[in-house]
Amino acid sequence: MSKLTKYKFSDLYEMSSGISSSKEQAGHGSPFISFSTVFNNYFLPEELPDLMDTSLKEQEIFSVKKDDVFITRTSETVDALAMSCVAVKDYPKATFSGFVKRLRPKTTGIVYSKYIAFFLRSKYFRKVLDCNTIMTLRASFNEDMFSFLYLYLPDYEEQVRIGDLLYKWK
């Protein structure tokens, strides 16, 4: 295995909050990434199971692109905080929930999306979150927490080999 390189999480990804929607918008319209879709999947499903009535402007602001990482932003327990899900393709017209954060890569060739999907669900990363979360009434993943987390990654080619193998296995 190659040596690991330390990266500041916030240097690799730009964080955005999701859409605030009303009950009346739900169940019809365009594809929508819900909290439960992110929580229950390493990768976004081929077809998103939820719909939300959104405008073209909202679809632009809260877009879903290949390699985006979605992370649950709040939880009643620390071990359910920051569960992640990765987009392996573009989802035209799709938007994402306000209970989710989108991490969009700032660069290419440093992080392989299929690798990071498994890394962010690993026992190691879950322990890092556990050690860095302050629990009040609810645990929360926010910009402050994001800004001081680090990733230790093998070189890109090694990530591709590992990520593709785990993806095929999963």
PyMOL commands that set and color helices and strands:
alter all, ss='L'
color gray80, all
select helices_A, chain A and resi 9-12+23-25+35-40+56-61+78-80+113-119+123-132+143-147+156-169
alter helices_A, ss='H'
color red, helices_A
select strands_A, chain A and resi 5-8+13-17+26-33+50-52+69-72+74-75+84-86+95-96+100-105+139-140+150-153
alter strands_A, ss='S'
color yellow, strands_A
deselect
rebuild
show_as cartoon
